[in-house]
Amino acid sequence: MLQVFSNVKFSACKNGIMPIRTMTSDIPSFLESTFSCPDMNILSTERKCKEFLSYYGQLTPEDKGMFLTLLSEKYGVNQDNVTRVAQSVAMSQERGEAVLLSTQERLRNTLLPRYQQLFRQIGRIDGGVKFLVDLRADVISRQLNSTSEIAVAYYRALNTSLRELLSLWFAVGFLNLQRVTWMSPCDMVQKISEYEAVHPIRNWTDLKRRVGPYRRCFVFTHNSMPHEPVVVLHTALTQEISSSIHSIIHSPGFWPGGVKKEPTDSTLSPPTNDVSSPNMEKEDPNQISAAVFYSITSTLKGLQGVELGNYLIKKVVHEVQQEFDHIKQFSSLSPIPGFKEWLITDLNQSIHAKVIGEDFGKEFITDSEQSFLQPYMNSSHSCVLELLKDFVQSNTWVSREDLERILKPILMRLCARYLYQEKRRQYALNPVANFHLRNGAVIWRVNWMADMSMRGLNASCGMMVNYRYYLSSTEENSCRYLEEYHIEASQDVLDMCAGIVPGTVQ
């Protein structure tokens, strides 16, 4: 009898080409055979795990969806067993503490999903941990794209099971800190370039600068995948805490007056743009007094939610202090993703409230700022807020020095308020702010025109922020944030929230 294959792949064998069956109809029987023998010897278990890896790797994206659906729904927690053992726990309370403890242990084991036991075994074979990281990436995608409430619940349980295992296996004690330089293995240097998500690397010259003098690039690797950076941290060694990303990575930006240029500040840059110059090999420790973390990237989607970046920062601080014991200033230079989107949303709500005669409850601009903006209004604007929204959305202020001077105090004040006051579940709304505040940093300085790339303009109107790490108080700051929801900020940032913006006419 002929069978119709939904997908057929071929692999080489000694006698020619051998078809590998990856039929959708095979998936239920394959999973059933995988879970049919829970008690196997070591060799059988290893063989089953390898078959699982091989089978899943041959599936099409569509078949992987069916595979994960069946895996999450049929091979999780057995609800009937949980109910029965839970009733036993209730009845055993009168039979003595020993019986009660034994029954509770049975309940704990019953609450473990069947697929988690398989994942533990897969983690012990060669390539197993990396497979589970990639598998979780697929689960996350399926969970995000599912429209069924029950499917999302099953995927969430599967995701949680994988995350818990990976959090244990990727604990800081199992990770290796490695500095990447131009002399590191080519595949590692190439991956540093490919994985950079915050400030994309443009070419080999750019990459050479970022791993060269006055720069430090550190990665965490795991013994199960030693050539794969799981998180990357780029650090600039500078004379003082940097206020612009362009001086660190030498990228051009769009500036008032329509000029595209590379700004400079007091950040120490490599002595020359000629990467072949012998001077590039020399660093003057006397010219270094600060370490600025300007890019941190978690490279694997399957490790999303597994805390790695905070440990990497702590490790890098230790490494830098070992190399330059006089450095006392540690800070990030961070993007502010989501600020512009948040601002446009709130402006729209405020404009709508004005139209229907209600009070939105937020003051975006002062009376004096309104007077500066009113001359730019035309018949298409019903109020000054619509004009402000147009300027922010279109980035037209970038090519106008007069508009830049007017918008600077407005946008910097609103940005400071966004970082300091806007919350989600009582923690900072901005994800980057939340990350650094959890680590014990301080919102230290909001920087105007710090990232004038199109990416920076669209994310945060060109602004960036320094999160300062005062080593003597990071632990206390972290505890207060996590336990009391307290955000530590510099006086300058607090003044901005109150409407006092340095370098502007009030």
C-alpha positions in Angstrom: 0.0 0.0 0.0 1.4 3.4 -1.0 1.8 6.1 1.7 1.8 9.8 0.8 4.7 11.7 2.4 4.1 15.3 3.6 7.9 15.8 3.4 10.7 13.5 2.2 14.4 14.3 2.7 17.4 12.3 1.5 20.7 11.5 3.1 23.8 9.9 1.7 24.6 6.3 2.6 27.1 3.7 1.3 24.8 2.3 -1.3 23.4 5.7 -2.6 20.6 7.9 -1.4 18.4 6.8 1.4 15.0 8.5 2.0 14.4 9.7 5.6 10.7 9.7 6.5 9.5 12.9 8.1 5.7 12.4 7.6 3.3 14.4 9.6 1.4 11.2 10.2 4.5 9.7 11.7 4.8 12.3 14.5 2.2 10.8 16.9 3.7 7.3 16.6 7.3 8.5 17.0 6.4 10.4 20.2 4.5 7.4 21.5 7.5 5.2 21.0 9.8 7.7 22.6 7.8 7.9 25.8 6.6 4.2 25.9 9.6 2.9 27.8 10.4 5.2 30.8 12.8 2.8 32.4 15.7 2.1 30.1 19.4 1.4 30.5 21.9 4.0 29.8 22.7 2.9 26.2 19.0 2.7 25.3 18.3 6.1 26.8 21.2 7.7 24.8 20.0 6.0 21.6 16.4 7.3 22.2 17.7 10.8 22.8 19.8 10.9 19.7 16.9 9.6 17.6 14.7 12.4 19.1 17.3 15.1 18.1 17.7 13.6 14.6 14.0 13.3 14.0 13.1 16.8 15.1 15.9 18.3 13.0 14.5 16.7 9.9 11.0 18.2 10.3 9.8 21.2 8.3 8.7 24.3 10.2 5.1 23.3 9.8 5.7 19.8 11.1 7.7 21.1 14.0 4.6 23.0 15.0 2.5 19.8 15.1 5.3 18.0 16.9 5.5 20.7 19.6 1.7 20.8 20.0 1.5 17.1 20.6 4.5 17.1 22.8 3.1 19.9 25.0 -0.5 18.5 25.2 0.1 14.7 25.5 3.3 14.4 27.4 3.1 17.0 30.1 1.7 16.4 33.5 -0.9 13.6 33.9 -3.8 15.5 35.5 -5.6 12.3 36.7 -2.5 11.1 38.5 -2.0 14.5 40.1 -5.6 14.5 41.4 -5.3 10.9 42.8 -2.0 11.6 44.6 -3.2 15.0 45.9 -6.1 13.1 47.5 -3.6 10.7 49.0 -1.7 13.6 50.5 -4.9 14.8 52.2 -5.7 11.4 53.6 -2.1 10.7 54.8 -2.1 13.6 57.1 -3.5 11.5 59.9 -1.1 8.5 59.2 2.0 10.1 60.6 4.7 12.4 59.4 6.8 9.7 57.6 3.8 8.7 55.4 2.9 12.3 54.8 6.5 13.1 53.6 6.5 10.1 51.4 3.2 11.0 49.8 4.3 14.6 49.2 7.4 13.2 47.4 5.1 11.2 45.2 3.1 14.3 44.4 6.2 16.3 43.5 7.3 13.6 41.1 3.8 13.4 39.6 3.9 17.2 39.0 6.9 16.8 36.8 6.0 16.8 33.1 7.0 13.7 31.2 8.9 15.7 28.6 11.0 17.3 31.4 12.4 13.9 32.2 13.3 13.4 28.6 14.9 16.9 28.4 17.1 16.0 31.4 18.4 12.9 29.5 18.9 14.9 26.3 21.0 17.4 28.2 23.5 14.6 29.0 24.3 13.7 25.4 26.7 15.5 23.0 24.9 18.4 21.4 21.9 18.0 23.7 22.1 21.3 25.5 22.4 23.3 22.3 19.5 21.3 20.9 17.3 22.2 23.9 18.3 25.9 23.6 17.2 25.9 19.9 14.0 23.9 20.8 13.0 26.5 23.4 13.4 29.2 20.7 10.9 27.3 18.6 8.6 26.9 21.6 8.7 30.7 22.3 7.9 31.5 18.7 4.9 29.1 18.7 3.7 30.5 22.0 3.8 34.1 20.7 2.0 33.2 17.5 -0.7 31.0 18.9 -4.2 32.4 19.1 -5.8 29.6 21.1 -5.8 30.2 24.8 -5.4 26.5 25.7 -2.5 26.2 23.2 -0.8 29.1 24.7 -1.2 27.6 28.2 0.4 24.3 27.0 3.3 26.1 25.3 3.8 28.2 28.4 4.2 25.1 30.5 6.6 23.6 28.0 8.6 26.8 27.9 8.7 27.0 31.7 10.0 23.5 31.9 12.8 24.2 29.4 13.7 27.6 31.0 14.0 26.0 34.5 16.4 23.4 33.2 18.5 25.9 31.2 18.6 28.3 34.1 20.3 25.5 36.1 22.7 24.5 33.4 23.6 28.1 32.5 24.3 29.2 36.1 27.3 31.5 36.3 29.5 28.7 37.8 29.1 26.7 34.5 30.0 29.6 32.3 33.4 30.6 31.0 34.5 34.2 30.7 36.5 34.9 27.5 38.0 38.1 26.1 37.7 38.4 22.3 40.4 40.2 20.4 41.4 40.5 16.8 43.7 37.5 17.4 40.9 35.3 18.6 39.7 32.4 16.5 38.0 33.6 13.3 34.7 31.9 13.9 34.4 33.6 17.3 35.2 37.1 15.8 32.8 36.5 13.0 30.0 35.6 15.5 30.7 38.8 17.5 30.0 40.7 14.3 26.9 38.7 13.4 25.3 38.8 16.8 25.8 42.5 17.6 22.2 43.7 17.9 22.5 47.1 19.7 24.9 48.9 17.3 25.3 46.8 14.2 28.9 46.4 13.0 29.3 47.8 9.5 32.5 46.3 8.2 35.8 44.6 9.2 37.4 47.9 10.1 34.6 48.7 12.4 34.9 45.2 14.0 38.6 45.6 14.4 38.1 48.8 16.3 35.6 47.2 18.6 38.0 44.5 19.7 41.1 46.7 19.6 42.9 49.1 21.9 40.8 51.0 24.4 38.1 48.5 23.9 37.2 45.3 25.6 34.9 42.6 24.3 34.0 39.8 26.7 31.7 36.8 26.2 30.3 34.0 28.2 30.6 30.5 26.7 29.3 27.2 27.9 31.3 23.9 28.0 28.5 22.2 26.0 29.0 24.7 23.1 32.5 26.2 23.7 32.6 28.1 20.4 29.2 29.8 20.8 29.1 33.1 22.7 25.9 33.1 24.7 26.1 36.7 25.8 28.4 39.5 24.6 29.5 42.7 26.4 31.3 45.5 24.6 33.2 48.0 26.8 35.0 51.2 26.0 37.9 52.4 28.2 37.6 56.2 28.3 38.8 59.3 30.0 35.3 60.0 31.4 31.9 58.6 31.1 30.8 58.9 27.5 27.8 60.9 26.4 27.6 59.8 22.7 27.8 56.5 21.0 29.3 58.0 17.8 32.6 58.8 19.4 32.9 55.1 20.6 32.0 53.3 17.5 32.9 56.1 15.0 29.6 56.1 13.2 28.0 59.1 11.5 24.7 60.5 12.4 22.1 63.0 11.2 22.5 66.4 12.8 20.7 69.8 12.9 21.5 71.7 9.8 21.2 68.5 7.7 24.9 67.7 8.1 26.0 64.1 8.5 29.1 63.9 10.6 31.0 62.1 13.3 30.9 64.0 16.6 33.7 64.0 19.1 33.7 64.3 22.9 36.2 63.5 25.6 35.9 59.8 25.0 39.3 58.3 24.3 39.3 56.8 20.8 41.9 54.7 19.1 44.9 57.0 18.2 44.3 56.7 14.5 41.7 55.5 12.0 44.5 53.5 10.3 44.0 50.1 11.8 47.3 48.9 10.5 49.2 51.6 12.4 51.6 50.4 15.1 50.2 53.0 17.4 47.0 51.0 17.5 48.8 48.4 19.6 49.5 50.8 22.5 47.3 51.9 25.3 48.2 54.6 27.8 46.7 53.6 31.2 47.0 57.2 32.4 44.5 58.2 29.8 41.9 55.7 31.1 39.7 56.5 34.1 36.3 55.0 33.2 34.8 51.8 31.7 31.6 52.3 29.7 29.4 49.3 28.8 28.0 50.3 25.5 26.5 47.1 24.1 25.2 43.9 25.7 23.6 41.2 23.6 22.1 37.9 24.5 22.8 35.9 21.3 20.4 33.0 21.6 16.6 33.3 21.7 16.3 30.0 23.5 18.1 31.6 26.5 15.5 34.4 26.7 14.7 35.0 30.4 17.8 33.2 31.7 19.8 35.8 33.6 23.3 36.1 32.0 24.0 39.7 31.3 24.0 40.9 34.9 26.6 38.2 35.8 28.7 39.2 32.8 28.8 42.8 33.9 30.0 41.9 37.3 32.7 39.6 35.9 33.9 42.3 33.5 34.1 44.9 36.2 36.3 42.5 38.1 38.5 41.8 35.0 38.9 45.6 34.3 39.8 46.3 37.9 42.4 43.5 37.7 43.9 45.1 34.7 43.5 48.8 35.7 43.1 49.0 39.4 42.8 52.8 39.3 39.5 52.8 37.4 36.6 53.8 39.7 34.0 54.9 37.2 31.7 52.2 35.7 28.7 53.0 33.6 26.6 51.9 30.7 25.8 54.0 27.7 22.4 52.6 26.9 19.7 52.9 24.2 16.1 53.8 25.3 14.0 51.5 23.1 10.3 52.3 23.2 10.5 55.9 24.3 9.3 57.4 21.1 6.5 54.8 20.7 5.4 55.6 24.3 5.5 59.3 23.7 3.5 59.1 20.5 0.9 56.9 22.2 0.5 59.3 25.2 0.4 62.3 22.9 -2.4 60.7 20.9 -4.4 60.0 24.1 -3.8 63.6 25.3 -4.9 65.1 22.0 -8.1 62.9 22.0 -8.8 64.0 25.6 -8.6 67.6 24.6 -11.0 67.0 21.7 -13.6 65.6 23.9 -13.0 68.1 26.7 -11.4 65.8 29.2 -8.1 66.1 31.2 -5.6 63.5 30.3 -3.7 64.1 33.5 -0.2 64.6 32.0 1.4 67.9 31.3 3.6 67.5 28.2 4.7 71.1 27.7 4.8 74.3 29.7 3.1 77.6 28.8 6.5 79.1 27.8 7.3 76.1 25.6 3.8 76.4 23.9 4.6 80.0 23.1 7.9 78.9 21.4 6.1 76.3 19.3 2.9 78.2 18.3 4.6 80.2 15.5 5.2 76.8 13.7 1.5 75.8 13.8 -0.6 75.7 10.6 -4.2 74.9 9.7 -3.7 71.1 10.0 -2.9 71.4 13.8 -5.8 71.7 16.2 -3.4 72.2 19.1 0.3 72.5 20.0 0.4 68.8 21.0 -0.4 67.8 17.4 2.5 70.0 16.2 4.8 68.4 18.7 3.6 64.9 17.6 4.3 65.8 14.0 7.9 67.0 14.8 8.6 63.8 16.8 7.1 61.4 14.2 8.8 63.0 11.2 12.2 63.8 12.7 12.0 67.2 11.0 13.6 68.9 13.9 16.8 67.1 13.1 17.5 69.5 10.1 16.4 72.6 12.0 18.7 74.1 14.6 15.9 76.5 15.8 13.6 73.5 16.4 16.3 71.5 18.1 16.8 74.2 20.7 13.1 74.3 21.4 12.5 70.6 21.6 15.6 69.7 23.6 14.1 70.7 27.1 10.8 69.1 26.2 12.1 65.8 25.0 14.8 65.4 27.7 12.2 66.1 30.5 9.7 63.6 29.0 12.5 61.0 28.6 13.6 61.4 32.2 10.0 61.0 33.4 9.6 58.0 31.1 12.7 56.3 32.7 12.0 57.3 36.2 8.2 57.4 36.6 6.6 55.1 34.0 6.1 51.6 35.6 5.0 48.1 34.8 4.0 46.1 37.8 5.8 48.7 39.9 9.1 48.2 38.1 10.6 50.4 35.4 8.6 50.2 32.2 11.6 50.4 29.9 13.3 47.0 29.7 16.8 48.2 29.5 16.3 50.4 32.6 14.7 47.5 34.4 17.8 45.3 33.6 20.3 47.8 34.9 18.2 48.8 37.9 17.9 45.2 38.9 21.7 45.0 38.8 21.9 47.9 41.2 22.7 50.8 38.8 21.6 54.4 39.1 19.9 56.4 36.4 22.7 58.9 36.1 22.4 61.0 33.0 20.2 61.5 30.0 22.2 62.4 26.9 20.9 64.6 24.2 21.8 63.7 20.5 23.7 60.7 21.7 22.6 58.4 18.9 21.7 60.3 15.8 21.5 57.2 13.6 18.1 56.6 12.1 17.7 53.7 14.5 18.4 55.9 17.5 16.1 58.7 16.2 13.2 56.2 15.7 13.7 54.6 19.1 14.4 57.5 21.4 14.6 60.8 19.4 18.4 60.4 19.5 18.8 60.2 23.2 20.7 57.7 25.3 21.1 57.2 29.1 24.0 56.4 31.4 23.3 53.9 34.1 26.1 54.4 36.7 27.4 51.5 38.7 28.7 52.7 42.1 30.3 49.5 43.3 29.9 50.2 47.0 26.1 50.5 46.7 25.0 48.3 43.8 23.9 45.5 46.1 21.8 47.8 48.3 20.3 49.6 45.2 19.4 46.2 43.7 17.7 45.0 46.9 15.7 48.3 47.3 14.6 48.1 43.7 13.6 44.4 43.8 12.0 44.5 47.2 10.7 48.1 47.6 10.4 49.2 43.9 12.7 52.1 44.6 14.5 53.6 41.6 17.8 55.4 42.4 18.5 58.4 40.2 21.0 61.2 40.2 20.0 64.8 41.2 20.3 65.8 37.5 17.7 63.2 36.4 15.4 64.2 39.3 15.7 67.8 38.3 14.8 66.9 34.7 11.7 65.2 35.9 10.8 68.4 37.7 11.4 70.4 34.5 14.9 71.7 35.1 17.0 70.6 32.1 20.8 71.5 32.2 22.0 73.7 29.3 18.6 75.1 28.4 17.0 78.4 29.0 14.1 78.0 31.5 
